[in-house]
Amino acid sequence: MSHCLNPQCKKPQNPKDSRFCQSCGSPLRLGDRYRAFKPIAVGGFGRTFLAVDEYKPSQSLCVIKQFFPASAHAALPKAAELFRREASRLDELGKHPQIPELLAHFEQNQQLYLVQEWIDGRDLEEELNGNGVLEEGQIRDLLLQLLPGLQIVHDRQVIHRDIKPDNIIRRRSSPSQAELVLVDFGASKVMTANPSQQAGTTIGSAGYTAPEQLQGRAVRASDLYSLGVTCIRLLTGVSPFELFDATESRWRWRDYLTQPVSEPLGQLLDRLLQPSLSQRYPSAVDALQAVRNLPPPSPPNVTPPPANPSLFNRLLGGIPQAIVGQIAQEFGNANGALSFYDRAIAINPRNHKAWYKKGNLYVELDRTSDAIYCYRKTVEIQPNFAEAWYAFGRLSYKSQQYRQAVESYLKCLQFQPDRPGVWLCLGVAVSQLGEDREARQCLEKARQLLPDNIETRSRLLWEAWETLLK
């Protein structure tokens, strides 16, 4: 299949070997060499296509980026000049293993084009959605890999301007090549902005953009800010908008961690996230040196799983181990219980009951961050597990994360709407957010759901009150 590059074409799909578009008559090979066959991205600055290089015997894949001038034809000559200048820089950058190689650049039919190496892999946003949050060691590796490449970029007088998980790709194979690759350079977008307004042009992605960049004054340290936001997004799995407290004008990313992060790394990330340039690392070299100087992280307190779980336990999904863990927990053997829960999870990582019981044990041990992580895993695996949402809500309330508590209670009620104790807890959490009218509605709902039997009513109210006091 061939895809026509003419933006006005009504029917861009064409047979594989056609030379000209059957709908509009435009040539189907860019520079008589690169054939687009699949659109992969559309944005305000243009379109991106997966293509094939038909000059090479291997018919290797590549990426065609098509840029539209930001204004009418009068801006095209200046935009083309900026395009050539940035293409030259990208050509130099492409010789670095962590940056896609620039293969060609074109002006054709008043459209501007870049052709770049295709990176076979998944971006880190996809990985986050598929595999969950990263651990501290993975964040350290990410910084150690990306900062040297970023320094090369900055030395060539180029600022990326759009660092985020979507623009970092992990290669699928080839261990000899760099594992992480930085793609989609914002610098290549600047050249298509209206030249008379370029100094004030804002480029970047909402939530990841540094304050000075929002004002149209991107500098090298702006990329470091975006890299810091990327790290806390990957550590928490939470949107940057939720991680930043606008009322207090500060990042609250630690409140959303599902597993602990060492204080030295936390302080390093805090410095990357400083709104003031004077308090941020001035260069990628300085940030890289700080990462290299970090003390090794403390080993996680997790019982190692057995090397070869028995066939019987594998078939049963680790349930026997979870049962033994619960028995050990009830007899006060916390370490033994953790060991069995870890084994159950090693046998079947999607054993939501083992994750849930492990979370309950961490609550008893007053290990809040570990318990939150376990409850998160539970509801990721089993989203309709009402009891886990209720437990998550109670723990969030205890940690004074009232909005997260409200969201968790609402999730619980989505599956079990007739629980007066949950409505009562929800009302109290809502009141902590200052929403008194909604809180009264929740408490009235709890009252309506209470049974007529006085003893039962008293017991349910007492259980809910105990929950709030814990």
C-alpha positions as CSV (number, residue, x, y, z in Angstrom):
1,M,0.0,0.0,0.0
2,S,1.2,3.5,-0.8
3,H,0.0,6.7,0.9
4,C,-0.3,9.9,-0.9
5,L,1.6,12.8,0.7
6,N,-0.6,15.5,-0.7
7,P,-2.6,17.0,2.3
8,Q,-5.5,17.9,0.0
9,C,-5.9,14.4,-1.5
10,K,-9.3,13.0,-0.9
11,K,-8.3,9.3,-1.4
12,P,-4.7,8.9,-0.3
13,Q,-4.6,5.1,-0.3
14,N,-3.0,3.6,-3.4
15,P,-1.7,0.2,-4.6
16,K,1.8,-0.7,-3.4
17,D,3.8,-0.2,-6.7
18,S,1.9,2.8,-8.1
19,R,4.1,5.8,-9.2
20,F,1.3,8.4,-9.1
21,C,-1.7,8.8,-6.9
22,Q,-4.8,7.5,-8.6
23,S,-6.9,10.2,-7.0
24,C,-4.9,13.5,-7.3
25,G,-2.0,12.5,-9.6
26,S,0.8,13.4,-7.1
27,P,4.1,11.4,-7.1
28,L,4.0,8.7,-4.5
29,R,7.7,8.5,-3.9
30,L,9.4,11.4,-2.0
31,G,12.6,12.4,-3.9
32,D,11.8,9.4,-6.2
33,R,13.1,7.2,-3.4
34,Y,11.0,7.1,-0.2
35,R,7.5,5.6,-0.3
36,A,5.1,6.4,2.6
37,F,2.7,3.6,3.4
38,K,1.2,4.3,6.8
39,P,0.4,7.5,8.7
40,I,1.6,7.2,12.3
41,A,1.0,10.7,13.8
42,V,-0.8,13.9,13.0
43,G,-0.2,17.2,14.8
44,G,-0.5,21.0,14.5
45,F,2.9,21.2,12.7
46,G,2.4,18.4,10.2
47,R,2.2,14.6,9.7
48,T,4.5,11.6,10.2
49,F,4.5,8.5,8.1
50,L,6.1,5.1,8.2
51,A,7.9,4.6,4.9
52,V,10.3,2.4,2.9
53,D,13.5,3.3,1.2
54,E,13.1,1.7,-2.2
55,Y,16.7,2.5,-3.3
56,K,18.1,0.0,-0.8
57,P,18.0,-3.7,-1.6
58,S,16.8,-4.3,2.0
59,Q,13.9,-2.0,1.5
60,S,14.6,-0.6,5.0
61,L,12.0,1.3,7.0
62,C,12.2,5.0,7.7
63,V,10.1,7.8,8.9
64,I,8.9,10.8,6.8
65,K,8.0,13.9,8.7
66,Q,6.0,16.4,6.6
67,F,5.9,20.0,7.9
68,F,3.3,22.7,7.0
69,P,4.3,26.4,7.1
70,A,2.7,28.1,10.0
71,S,1.2,30.8,7.8
72,A,0.6,31.4,4.1
73,H,3.0,31.3,1.2
74,A,4.7,34.6,2.2
75,A,6.3,32.7,5.1
76,L,7.6,29.8,3.1
77,P,11.0,31.1,2.0
78,K,12.0,32.0,5.6
79,A,10.6,28.7,6.9
80,A,12.6,26.8,4.3
81,E,15.8,28.7,5.4
82,L,15.2,27.7,9.0
83,F,14.3,24.2,7.8
84,R,17.7,23.8,6.1
85,R,19.6,25.2,9.1
86,E,17.9,22.8,11.5
87,A,18.2,19.9,9.1
88,S,22.0,20.5,9.1
89,R,22.0,20.3,12.9
90,L,19.9,17.2,13.0
91,D,22.2,15.6,10.5
92,E,25.1,16.1,13.0
93,L,22.9,14.9,15.9
94,G,21.9,11.8,14.0
95,K,25.5,10.5,14.2
96,H,24.9,9.9,17.9
97,P,23.5,6.4,18.8
98,Q,20.7,7.8,20.9
99,I,19.3,10.1,18.2
100,P,17.6,8.9,15.0
101,E,19.8,9.4,11.9
102,L,18.7,12.0,9.4
103,L,18.6,10.4,6.0
104,A,17.4,13.2,3.8
105,H,15.5,16.5,3.7
106,F,13.3,17.9,0.9
107,E,11.2,20.7,-0.3
108,Q,8.6,19.3,-2.6
109,N,5.3,20.9,-3.8
110,Q,5.7,23.7,-1.2
111,Q,5.9,21.1,1.6
112,L,8.9,20.6,3.9
113,Y,10.1,17.1,4.6
114,L,12.6,15.2,6.9
115,V,13.4,11.6,6.4
116,Q,14.8,9.8,9.5
117,E,15.8,6.4,10.7
118,W,13.0,4.3,12.0
119,I,13.5,3.1,15.6
120,D,11.9,-0.3,16.1
121,G,10.7,-0.2,19.7
122,R,8.2,1.1,22.2
123,D,8.1,4.5,23.8
124,L,8.2,4.8,27.5
125,E,4.6,5.9,27.8
126,E,3.5,2.7,26.1
127,E,5.8,0.7,28.5
128,L,4.3,2.5,31.5
129,N,0.8,1.6,30.4
130,G,1.7,-2.0,29.7
131,N,4.2,-2.8,32.5
132,G,3.5,-0.3,35.3
133,V,5.7,2.2,37.0
134,L,9.5,2.1,37.0
135,E,11.7,1.4,40.0
136,E,14.5,3.6,41.3
137,G,17.2,1.6,39.5
138,Q,15.5,2.0,36.2
139,I,15.2,5.8,36.6
140,R,18.9,5.9,37.4
141,D,19.7,3.9,34.3
142,L,17.4,6.2,32.2
143,L,19.2,9.3,33.4
144,L,22.7,7.7,32.8
145,Q,21.7,6.8,29.3
146,L,19.9,10.0,28.2
147,L,22.0,12.8,29.8
148,P,25.2,12.1,27.7
149,G,23.2,12.3,24.5
150,L,21.4,15.4,25.7
151,Q,24.7,17.1,26.3
152,I,25.7,16.4,22.7
153,V,22.5,17.9,21.6
154,H,23.0,21.0,23.6
155,D,26.6,21.4,22.5
156,R,25.3,21.6,18.9
157,Q,23.1,24.6,20.0
158,V,19.9,22.5,19.7
159,I,17.3,22.3,22.4
160,H,14.8,19.4,22.2
161,R,11.9,21.3,23.8
162,D,9.6,18.3,24.0
163,I,11.1,15.6,26.3
164,K,8.4,13.3,27.6
165,P,7.9,9.5,27.9
166,D,6.2,9.4,24.4
167,N,9.4,10.8,22.9
168,I,11.8,8.3,24.4
169,I,11.9,4.9,22.6
170,R,13.4,1.7,23.9
171,R,14.8,-0.4,21.1
172,R,13.4,-3.9,20.8
173,S,16.7,-5.6,19.9
174,S,20.3,-5.0,18.9
175,P,22.2,-4.9,22.3
176,S,25.1,-3.2,20.5
177,Q,23.1,-0.1,20.0
178,A,21.9,2.4,22.6
179,E,18.8,1.1,24.4
180,L,17.0,4.4,24.8
181,V,16.6,6.8,21.9
182,L,15.4,10.4,22.0
183,V,13.0,11.2,19.1
184,D,10.8,14.0,17.8
185,F,13.0,17.1,18.3
186,G,11.1,20.2,19.0
187,A,13.9,22.2,17.3
188,S,12.6,20.8,14.0
189,K,9.2,22.3,14.8
190,V,10.6,25.8,15.5
191,M,11.6,26.2,11.9
192,T,8.0,26.2,10.7
193,A,6.8,28.8,13.1
194,N,6.1,32.3,11.8
195,P,9.6,33.8,11.5
196,S,8.5,37.2,12.8
197,Q,7.2,35.7,16.0
198,Q,9.8,33.0,16.5
199,A,11.3,34.5,19.7
200,G,8.0,34.1,21.5
201,T,7.0,30.7,20.1
202,T,6.1,28.1,22.7
203,I,6.7,24.5,21.8
204,G,6.4,21.5,24.1
205,S,3.8,19.3,25.8
206,A,1.4,20.5,28.5
207,G,2.6,19.5,32.0
208,Y,6.2,18.8,30.9
209,T,7.2,22.3,29.8
210,A,9.5,24.5,31.9
211,P,8.2,27.8,33.1
212,E,10.7,29.9,31.0
213,Q,9.8,27.8,28.0
214,L,6.1,28.6,28.4
215,Q,7.1,32.3,28.0
216,G,8.9,31.5,24.8
217,R,12.5,31.5,26.2
218,A,13.6,27.9,26.0
219,V,17.2,27.3,27.2
220,R,19.3,24.1,27.8
221,A,18.1,23.7,31.3
222,S,14.5,23.7,30.0
223,D,15.2,20.2,28.7
224,L,16.4,19.1,32.1
225,Y,13.1,20.3,33.7
226,S,11.2,18.2,31.1
227,L,13.4,15.2,31.9
228,G,12.7,15.6,35.6
229,V,8.9,15.6,34.9
230,T,9.4,12.5,32.7
231,C,11.1,10.7,35.6
232,I,8.3,11.4,38.2
233,R,5.7,10.5,35.6
234,L,7.4,7.1,35.2
235,L,7.9,6.6,38.9
236,T,4.3,7.3,39.8
237,G,2.2,6.6,36.8
238,V,0.3,9.8,37.5
239,S,-0.2,12.7,35.1
240,P,2.0,15.8,35.7
241,F,-1.1,17.9,36.2
242,E,-2.0,15.8,39.2
243,L,1.5,15.7,40.6
244,F,1.8,19.5,40.7
245,D,-0.1,21.4,43.4
246,A,-1.1,24.7,41.8
247,T,-2.3,26.2,45.1
248,E,1.0,25.6,46.8
249,S,3.1,26.0,43.5
250,R,5.1,22.8,44.2
251,W,5.4,19.3,43.0
252,R,3.9,16.6,45.3
253,W,5.2,13.6,43.4
254,R,6.3,11.7,46.6
255,D,2.6,11.5,47.7
256,Y,1.9,9.3,44.7
257,L,4.8,6.9,44.9
258,T,3.8,3.2,44.9
259,Q,7.3,2.2,46.1
260,P,10.0,4.1,48.1
261,V,12.6,6.2,46.4
262,S,15.9,7.0,48.1
263,E,16.3,10.6,49.5
264,P,19.4,11.3,47.3
265,L,17.6,10.5,44.1
266,G,14.5,12.4,45.4
267,Q,16.6,15.5,46.0
268,L,18.2,15.2,42.5
269,L,14.8,15.0,40.9
270,D,13.6,18.0,43.0
271,R,16.5,20.0,41.6
272,L,15.6,19.1,38.0
273,L,12.1,20.3,38.8
274,Q,13.0,23.7,40.2
275,P,11.0,26.5,38.5
276,S,13.9,28.9,38.9
277,L,16.7,28.5,36.5
278,S,19.2,29.6,39.1
279,Q,18.2,26.6,41.3
280,R,18.1,24.0,38.5
281,Y,21.1,22.1,37.2
282,P,22.7,24.4,34.6
283,S,23.7,21.7,32.1
284,A,23.3,18.0,31.3
285,V,27.0,17.5,32.4
286,D,26.2,18.8,35.9
287,A,23.1,16.7,36.1
288,L,25.0,13.6,34.9
289,Q,27.7,14.1,37.4
290,A,25.1,14.3,40.2
291,V,23.6,11.0,39.0
292,R,27.0,9.4,39.0
293,N,27.7,10.6,42.5
294,L,24.5,9.1,43.9
295,P,25.1,6.5,46.6
296,P,23.8,3.0,45.7
297,P,20.1,2.6,46.6
298,S,19.2,0.3,49.5
299,P,18.2,-3.1,48.4
300,P,14.4,-3.6,48.5
301,N,13.0,-5.6,51.4
302,V,11.5,-8.4,49.4
303,T,11.7,-12.1,50.1
304,P,13.3,-13.8,47.0
305,P,10.9,-16.1,45.2
306,P,11.6,-19.8,44.8
307,A,13.7,-20.6,41.7
308,N,11.4,-23.4,40.4
309,P,7.8,-23.4,41.7
310,S,6.2,-26.8,41.7
311,L,3.9,-27.7,38.8
312,F,1.1,-28.2,41.3
313,N,1.5,-24.6,42.6
314,R,1.8,-23.2,39.1
315,L,-1.4,-24.9,38.0
316,L,-3.2,-23.5,41.1
317,G,-1.9,-20.0,40.5
318,G,-0.1,-19.8,43.8
319,I,-3.2,-20.1,45.9
320,P,-1.8,-22.6,48.4
321,Q,1.1,-20.2,49.2
322,A,-1.4,-17.3,49.7
323,I,-3.4,-19.5,52.1
324,V,-0.3,-20.4,54.1
325,G,0.7,-16.8,54.1
326,Q,-2.7,-15.8,55.6
327,I,-2.4,-18.5,58.3
328,A,1.1,-17.2,59.2
329,Q,-0.2,-13.7,59.3
330,E,-3.0,-14.6,61.7
331,F,-0.5,-16.3,64.0
332,G,1.6,-13.2,64.1
333,N,4.4,-14.5,61.8
334,A,4.8,-11.4,59.6
335,N,8.1,-12.4,57.9
336,G,6.8,-15.9,57.2
337,A,3.5,-14.4,55.8
338,L,5.4,-12.0,53.5
339,S,7.6,-14.9,52.3
340,F,4.5,-16.9,51.3
341,Y,2.8,-14.0,49.7
342,D,5.9,-13.2,47.6
343,R,6.1,-16.9,46.5
344,A,2.4,-16.8,45.5
345,I,3.0,-13.7,43.4
346,A,6.2,-15.2,41.9
347,I,4.1,-18.2,40.8
348,N,1.4,-16.1,39.4
349,P,2.1,-12.3,39.2
350,R,-1.6,-11.7,38.6
351,N,-2.8,-13.3,41.8
352,H,-4.8,-10.3,43.0
353,K,-5.7,-11.9,46.3
354,A,-2.1,-12.4,47.2
355,W,-1.3,-8.8,46.4
356,Y,-4.4,-7.7,48.5
357,K,-3.4,-9.8,51.5
358,K,0.2,-8.6,51.3
359,G,-1.2,-5.0,51.3
360,N,-3.2,-5.7,54.4
361,L,-0.1,-7.1,56.1
362,Y,1.9,-4.0,55.3
363,V,-0.9,-1.9,56.8
364,E,-0.5,-3.9,60.0
365,L,3.2,-3.3,59.9
366,D,2.6,0.4,59.3
367,R,4.5,0.3,56.0
368,T,2.2,2.7,54.2
369,S,4.0,3.1,50.9
370,D,4.4,-0.7,50.5
371,A,0.7,-1.2,51.2
372,I,-0.3,1.4,48.7
373,Y,1.8,-0.3,46.0
374,C,0.2,-3.6,46.8
375,Y,-3.3,-2.2,46.7
376,R,-2.6,-0.5,43.4
377,K,-1.4,-3.8,41.9
378,T,-4.5,-5.5,43.2
379,V,-6.9,-3.1,41.5
380,E,-4.8,-3.0,38.3
381,I,-5.2,-6.8,38.0
382,Q,-8.8,-6.9,39.3
383,P,-10.4,-3.5,38.8
384,N,-13.8,-4.6,40.2
385,F,-12.4,-5.8,43.6
386,A,-14.5,-3.5,45.8
387,E,-12.8,-4.4,49.0
388,A,-9.4,-3.5,47.7
389,W,-10.7,-0.1,46.6
390,Y,-12.1,0.4,50.1
391,A,-8.8,-0.5,51.7
392,F,-7.0,1.8,49.3
393,G,-9.4,4.6,50.2
394,R,-8.8,4.1,54.0
395,L,-5.1,4.1,53.6
396,S,-5.2,7.2,51.4
397,Y,-7.3,9.0,54.0
398,K,-4.9,8.0,56.7
399,S,-2.1,9.4,54.5
400,Q,-4.1,12.7,54.1
401,Q,-4.4,12.1,50.4
402,Y,-8.1,13.0,50.6
403,R,-8.8,13.3,46.8
404,Q,-7.3,9.9,46.2
405,A,-9.4,8.5,49.1
406,V,-12.5,10.0,47.5
407,E,-11.7,8.4,44.2
408,S,-11.1,5.0,45.8
409,Y,-14.3,5.1,47.8
410,L,-16.3,6.0,44.7
411,K,-14.7,3.0,42.8
412,C,-15.7,0.7,45.7
413,L,-19.3,2.1,45.6
414,Q,-19.4,1.6,41.8
415,F,-19.3,-2.1,42.4
416,Q,-21.0,-2.2,45.9
417,P,-23.3,0.8,46.1
418,D,-25.3,-0.3,49.2
419,R,-22.5,-0.1,51.8
420,P,-23.4,2.5,54.4
421,G,-19.9,2.4,56.0
422,V,-18.2,3.3,52.7
423,W,-20.7,6.2,52.1
424,L,-19.9,7.4,55.6
425,C,-16.1,7.3,55.0
426,L,-16.7,9.0,51.6
427,G,-18.6,11.8,53.3
428,V,-15.8,12.4,55.8
429,A,-13.2,12.4,53.0
430,V,-15.2,14.8,50.9
431,S,-15.6,17.2,53.9
432,Q,-11.8,17.3,54.1
433,L,-11.7,18.8,50.6
434,G,-14.0,21.6,51.8
435,E,-17.0,20.3,49.8
436,D,-19.6,20.4,52.7
437,R,-22.8,20.1,50.6
438,E,-21.5,17.0,48.9
439,A,-20.3,15.6,52.2
440,R,-23.8,16.0,53.7
441,Q,-25.3,14.2,50.8
442,C,-22.9,11.3,51.3
443,L,-23.7,11.1,55.0
444,E,-27.4,11.2,54.3
445,K,-27.0,8.3,51.8
446,A,-25.2,6.4,54.5
447,R,-28.1,7.0,57.0
448,Q,-30.7,5.8,54.4
449,L,-28.8,2.6,53.8
450,L,-28.5,1.7,57.5
451,P,-30.7,-1.3,58.5
452,D,-33.6,-0.9,60.8
453,N,-32.2,-3.3,63.4
454,I,-30.6,-1.2,66.1
455,E,-27.8,-3.6,66.9
456,T,-26.8,-4.0,63.3
457,R,-26.9,-0.2,62.8
458,S,-24.7,0.3,65.9
459,R,-22.2,-2.3,64.7
460,L,-21.9,-0.8,61.2
461,L,-21.5,2.7,62.6
462,W,-18.9,1.6,65.1
463,E,-16.9,-0.3,62.4
464,A,-17.0,2.8,60.1
465,W,-15.9,5.0,63.1
466,E,-13.1,2.6,63.9
467,T,-12.0,2.7,60.3
468,L,-11.7,6.5,60.4
469,L,-9.9,6.5,63.7
470,K,-7.2,4.0,62.6
